[in-house]
């Protein structure tokens, strides 16, 4: 059994994924908010602005970008 550390809360867990079972719902909700925000604000150029406007931390936004499916937006943030 592999023990993982949750990237959101720092707690330990044994299931798969980057976040523990307690954080999955919040993580999925924030990912959905992030996707929706980008779809409606295609010219956004600052992750800091996205963070302020959505309430999602910059480290979580960077993590979401690494999941894939954001290639059209990633170029705006580099």
Buried (B, 14 or more C-beta within 10 A) or exposed (E): EEEBEBBBEEEEBEEEEBBBEEBBEEBEEBBEBBBEBBEEBEEBEEBEEBBEEBEBEEEBBEBBBEEEEBEEBEEBBE
